[in-house]
C-alpha cells in the first residue's frame, strides 16, 4: 500500500509540475498567437525599423507583441500574411520623425512597395540591404535628407519599375549607375548628382524622367525616349547639352 501511495503521489506531483511549467513558459515567452497573422521575422524587422526612427508618433500603432498586419503604414499580403507594402509620409505637422532608414528594411523579403516621403530629418545613406528585395516594384525615398550613393547592384532589382529619389542630398557619379531594364519611372531631381547620363539609359522604356537640379554634364544620349521629354527634365544642371537642350559646343583643336 505504501508503494502505491508513493507512485500516486509522484504522478500527481509530476502532473502538477508539467502544468506549472506550461503556465510559466506561456507567461515568460509571448506565444506566436499574440502576433496574430504577423510573421515573426517580419515583426522583428519592423521593430528594428521603428527603433532606428526613434519610435515616432507616426508608428504609435506598432505596439510590442501585437499583429503587425493590423498596424498603420504597412500592409500584409492576404494569402501569405507577409509584409508587402511600407508607406510612410508626412501628412501633418504632428510628430517629429527623425533618424535613419534601418538596414532591416531588407529583411522584409516580400516587400513590393517602399515609400518614405517628406521627412527632412531622416538622414544617412540608402541601405545596401534594399538590393535583397527581389519583389520590389516601387521605391520612393523623396524629400528626405539622404546622402551618399545609390546602392550597388541596383539593377538586380529586376521587377523595379518606379524609382523616385533621391529632393535629397545624394552625391554620386550617375555614369556608373546601372538601372534595371524594368524601370519606367525615374526621378533623381534636386540632388548633388554629377557625371554624365549613362548611354544605356536610352534603352529604358521610360514614361517619366527627371534629372533636373543636379551637377550633371555632357551630352544627353540620343535615341529611345530621351528626346521625348521636355527640357525641364534636364535643366538646371552644370552643363548638359544636346536635344531637347541646346546643342553641344564643338571643341576646336
C-alpha positions in Angstrom: 0.0 0.0 0.0 2.8 2.5 0.8 4.3 1.8 -2.6 1.0 2.6 -4.3 0.6 5.8 -2.4 4.2 6.8 -3.3 3.6 6.1 -7.0 0.2 8.0 -6.9 1.9 11.0 -5.2 4.7 11.0 -7.7 2.3 11.0 -10.6 0.3 13.8 -9.1 3.3 15.9 -8.4 4.7 15.3 -11.9 1.4 16.3 -13.5 1.3 19.5 -11.4 4.9 20.2 -12.4 4.1 19.9 -16.1 1.1 22.2 -15.6 3.2 24.8 -13.8 5.9 24.6 -16.5 3.4 25.2 -19.2 1.9 28.2 -17.5 5.2 29.9 -16.7 6.5 29.3 -20.2 3.4 31.0 -21.6 3.8 34.0 -19.2 7.5 34.4 -19.8 7.6 34.0 -23.6 4.7 35.6 -25.6 3.1 32.9 -27.8 3.1 33.3 -31.6 -0.7 33.7 -31.2 0.0 37.2 -29.7 1.3 38.2 -33.1 -1.8 37.1 -34.9 -1.1 36.8 -38.7 2.2 38.6 -38.4 5.2 36.7 -39.5 7.7 36.7 -36.6 10.7 37.6 -38.8 8.7 40.5 -40.3 7.7 41.6 -36.8 11.4 41.7 -35.7 12.4 43.7 -38.8 9.7 46.3 -38.3 10.5 46.8 -34.6 14.1 47.4 -35.7 12.9 50.0 -38.2 10.8 51.7 -35.6 13.8 51.9 -33.3 16.0 53.4 -35.9 13.4 56.1 -36.5 13.4 56.9 -32.7 9.9 55.4 -32.1 8.0 58.2 -33.8 4.4 59.3 -33.3 3.6 58.1 -36.8 4.3 54.5 -35.7 2.3 54.5 -32.4 0.2 51.6 -33.7 3.3 49.5 -33.8 2.9 48.0 -30.3 5.0 45.1 -29.0 3.6 41.6 -29.3 0.6 42.7 -31.5 -0.4 41.7 -35.0 1.7 43.8 -37.5 -0.8 43.1 -40.2 -3.1 45.4 -38.3 -0.6 48.3 -38.0 -0.7 51.6 -39.9 1.8 52.3 -42.6 2.3 48.6 -43.6 0.1 46.1 -45.4 0.2 42.3 -45.4 -0.5 40.0 -48.4 -3.8 38.3 -47.8 -2.5 35.0 -48.9 1.0 34.8 -47.4 0.5 37.3 -44.5 3.9 38.7 -45.3 4.5 42.5 -45.3 4.2 43.7 -48.9 3.9 47.4 -48.5 5.6 50.1 -46.4 4.3 53.6 -47.0 5.3 56.4 -44.6 4.9 60.1 -45.5 4.4 63.4 -43.7 0.7 64.2 -43.6 0.7 66.8 -40.8 3.0 68.8 -38.5 2.4 66.3 -35.7 5.3 64.3 -34.7 9.0 64.7 -35.5 10.2 61.7 -37.3 14.0 61.6 -37.5 16.8 59.0 -37.7 17.8 56.7 -40.5 16.3 54.0 -42.6 17.3 50.8 -41.0 19.1 48.1 -42.9 16.4 45.8 -41.5 14.2 47.1 -44.4 16.0 44.4 -46.4 14.7 41.7 -44.0 11.2 42.1 -45.3 11.7 39.9 -48.4 8.1 40.1 -49.8 8.1 43.9 -50.0 6.7 45.3 -53.3 6.4 48.9 -52.3 8.6 51.2 -50.1 7.6 54.9 -49.6 9.4 57.3 -47.3 8.4 60.9 -48.2 8.7 64.4 -46.7 10.8 63.9 -43.6 13.7 66.2 -43.7 15.2 64.8 -40.5 15.7 61.4 -42.0 19.4 61.2 -42.9 22.1 58.7 -43.7 22.6 56.6 -46.8 20.2 54.4 -48.7 20.6 51.0 -47.1 22.5 48.5 -49.2 20.1 45.8 -48.0 17.4 47.1 -50.2 19.0 45.3 -53.1 17.8 42.0 -51.4 14.2 42.9 -52.1 13.6 40.9 -55.3 9.8 41.6 -55.4 10.2 45.4 -55.1 8.4 47.3 -57.9 8.2 50.8 -56.3 10.9 52.6 -54.4 10.3 56.2 -53.3 12.7 57.9 -50.9 11.9 61.5 -51.6 12.1 64.9 -49.8 14.3 63.5 -47.2 18.0 64.3 -46.3 19.6 61.1 -47.5 23.2 61.3 -48.6 25.8 59.2 -50.3 25.4 57.0 -53.4 22.6 54.7 -54.6 23.3 51.1 -53.6 25.5 48.9 -55.8 23.7 46.3 -57.9 20.5 48.3 -58.1 20.0 46.7 -61.5 19.5 43.4 -59.7 16.0 44.6 -58.6 14.6 43.1 -61.9 11.0 44.0 -61.0 11.6 47.6 -60.1 9.6 50.0 -62.4 9.3 53.1 -60.2 12.3 54.9 -58.7 12.0 58.3 -57.0 15.0 59.6 -55.1 16.8 60.6 -54.4 15.0 66.1 -53.2 17.8 64.6 -51.1 21.5 65.2 -50.7 22.6 62.2 -52.8 26.0 62.7 -54.4 27.4 60.1 -56.8 28.6 59.6 -60.4 25.5 58.9 -62.5 27.6 57.4 -65.3 28.5 54.4 -63.0 24.9 53.5 -62.1 23.2 50.5 -63.7 19.4 50.7 -63.7 17.1 47.7 -64.1 15.6 47.3 -67.5 12.2 47.1 -66.0 12.3 50.8 -65.0 9.6 53.1 -66.4 9.7 56.0 -63.9 12.9 57.7 -62.8 13.1 60.9 -60.8 16.6 61.9 -59.5 15.9 65.7 -59.4 17.2 68.1 -56.7 20.3 66.3 -55.5 24.1 66.7 -55.9 24.5 64.0 -58.6 27.4 64.6 -61.0 28.9 62.9 -64.1 27.1 62.2 -67.3 23.9 60.5 -68.2 24.8 56.8 -69.0 24.4 55.9 -72.7 22.3 52.8 -71.9 19.6 54.9 -70.3 18.2 55.4 -73.8 17.4 51.7 -73.8 14.9 52.0 -70.9 11.2 52.3 -71.7 10.8 55.4 -69.6 7.4 57.1 -69.3 8.8 59.7 -66.9 12.3 61.1 -66.4 13.6 64.0 -64.3 17.3 64.6 -63.6 17.0 68.4 -63.2 18.7 70.5 -60.4 21.9 68.4 -60.2 25.5 68.8 -61.3 25.3 66.7 -64.5 27.4 67.5 -67.5 28.0 66.2 -71.0 25.8 65.1 -74.0 22.3 63.7 -73.4 22.2 60.2 -75.0 20.3 60.3 -78.3 17.5 57.8 -79.0 14.9 55.8 -77.2 12.6 58.1 -75.1 15.4 60.6 -74.2 14.2 63.3 -76.6 10.5 62.8 -75.8 10.8 64.7 -72.5 10.7 68.5 -72.3 13.9 70.4 -71.4 12.6 70.8 -67.9 13.5 67.1 -67.3 17.2 68.2 -67.8 17.6 71.8 -66.9 19.5 73.4 -64.0 22.4 71.1 -64.4 26.1 72.1 -64.7 26.5 71.6 -68.5 24.1 69.1 -70.0 23.6 69.6 -73.7 22.0 68.2 -76.8 18.3 67.7 -77.7 16.0 68.7 -76.1 18.5 71.1 -74.5 20.7 73.5 -76.6 23.3 72.0 -78.8 26.7 71.0 -77.5 29.6 73.4 -78.2 32.1 71.9 -80.6 35.6 71.8 -79.2 38.1 73.4 -81.7 41.5 71.9 -81.6 
